[in-house]
């Protein structure tokens, strides 16, 4: 089984497949990306909320295929023929270019240069129909692409994320605390990173271990 946390850890450089934790929230999307040889038209949309692991999955795919990864915000000034020449490209956070004519046109041209002979992976927080694109030809091409969706993290994924984040800080906490946090925290990977960092800082400042009471104090709860 693949085990990897699909997000960026502050203490780890790079993106390793062997650390990946597969849960029902991300398993279908990961499988779709791994099936890149069979993408219809050579393209795939990878959609998920911020911090859900889109970048990590994109980098795993790039490592396997030799693809170039770049943020969509860089498209307007990018060397599109050079990018396309590699045969595989990942464009990240594509929703950010909506309403920017030069960037939208660049993604349209890159799409035409890369597909269908090559592979184009586009990541975004939402499907293209929700971006507010102003270039109809780009909108139609992206909306025709198959979509792999990462769902909000479930309890299993959030628990694994919290355990890993604490371990990276060399902090051991009881399983009951993990369950307590999962039921009360904001349900996102970014929130998990922030929560662990804040708990660690609070515990160090107070000279005490991370306990349920410390977590309750931080979360503003009396239970």
N, C-alpha and C positions, 0 to 999 in steps of 0.2 A: 504493500500500500504506500502511496505517496504521502509524505507528511511534510507540510510546509505551512507556515503562517503567511497568508496572502496580504502582507503589508510590509512597510519599511520599518525595521527595527533600528533605533538610534545607535545601538552598539555593534551592529553588524554591517559589514561592507558587502555589497552585492546582493544577489537574489539566488538562493539555493533551493533547488527542487527537493532535496532530502529533508528540508525543514518544514515542508508544506503540510498543513493540516487540512485534509479534505473533509468537508461537512456537506450536508444537504444544501447549504446556502450557496456553495461555490462549485460543487462537483460537476454539474451539468455544463457550466460555463467553461471550466477547465477542460473537460472532455471535448467540447466543441473546438477550442483553440488547438488542442493536441491533434485534432483531425484536420489540420490545415491543408493537407494534400487534397482533400475532398471538398473544400469550400466552394459553394456555387459561385461561378464568376470570379473565383480567386479572391474573394473579400469576405470580411466578417466584421460586424459591429460588436464590441464588448462593452456592455452597459452595466453600470452599478453605482451605488452611492459613493460619495467621497470616502476614501480610506478603506474601501472594501477589498482592495487587492488587484485592481485593474493594472496598475503599473507593474506589480510583481509578476503577474501572469504574462503581460506583454514582454517583459525582459526574459522570462523563461523561454517564450516562443522565439524571441530574437536570438538567444543563445543557441537554440536548436537549428534555426534556419539561416543565421547570418544576417538577419534583417537589421536595418538602421531604425533606431527609435528617435523621435523628436516631438517636442510639444507643438500642438497646432499653432500656437502663437508665433512660432518661428517660420511658418510656411511662406509668408509673403516675401521673405528675403532668402529663402532656401534655393539651392541649385537643384531644381526639380529633375532635370535629365540625369544628373549624377545620382540622385536618390533612387530613381527608377532603375538605373543600370544595375543596382545590386540585386534586383529581382524580388525583394521583399522589404516592406516598409511598415512600421508601426507609427501611427499618428495619435498622440495622446491628448486627452481633454479637448476633443474637437468641438464641443458645444461652445467653447470660449470664442470661436471665430465668427459666430452668428452676427450679422450686421456689419462685418468688416469686408468690404468688396474685394480688396486685394488678397486677403487670406482665403476667402471663399473661392475665388477664382483659382488660387494656387492649389487648393485641395481638389478642385474639379479637374485641373490639368494633371495633377499627380495621379489621381484615380485613373484617368484615361491612359497615362503612360505605363502604369504598373499592371493594370488588369486588362484582359483576363489571363495573360501569359504568366504574370508574377503573382505576388500575394500582397494584399493590403489589409492590415488590421487597424481598425479605428476604435479608440476607446472614448467613452463619454459618460456623463452622469445620467443621461436620459436618452431616449430614442431621438433620431434626427427630426421627427415631426414636431418635437417640442422645443427645438432650438431657436426658431425664428429666423431661419435662413432666408436670404433675399435673392439668392441665385437659383432659379427654378431647376435648371439642369443638374446642379449639385444636389439639391433636395431630392429630386426624383431618383438619382443614382444611389444615394445613401439609403433612402427609404426602401429601395429594392434589395438591399443587402440583407443576408440572414443576420439575426440578432442572437447573441449569447448573453444571458442576463445573470448577473450576480445579485442574489437576494440579500436583504439586510441580514446581518449575522444572527444565527440562532444561538441557543444556549450553549451547545457543544463548542461552537467556534469561539464565542466570547470567553468561555471558560479556558480553552486552550490558549487563547491570546493572553489572558491575564496571567496564567501560570508561566508562560514563556517570558513575558515582560518582567515579572518578579524575579524569575531565575536569572535573566540577563543582568539584573542588579544585585545578584547574589543574595536575594531575600527569600526566605522560606516562610510561607504562610499556610495555615491549615485549610484543608478543602472546604470546610464550612464557611470560611471567609470568602472564598471564590464564589460559592453558591449565593452568599448574601449579596455580594457586589453585583453579580449578574442580574439578579432580580430587581435591582434598584438603580443601576446606572443607565445613562443614555446608551441606546443600543447602536453603537458604531465602534469601529476599530480606532478611529481618532480619539473618541471619548475614553476608550480603554487605556491608550497611551497616556493621555492627560491624567487620568485617575491614578494610575500606578505612579507616575512621576510626582504627583501632589502628595500621595500617601507616603511615599518614601521620604520626600522632603520634610513633611510634617513629623514623621517618626524620628528622623535624624535631629530635627530642631528640638523636639521634646525629650530626646534621649530615651525613647520607649519603643517597644516592638509594634509592628502593625497588627492591630487587633480589630475585632468587630466594633468595639466602642470607638476606637480612633476613626474607623471608616464611617461610623454613624455620625460622629462629630463633623467630619468633613462634608458628608452628604446632607447635613442639616436635619438629621432625623433623631428622634428620641428613642427608637427601638434598638 
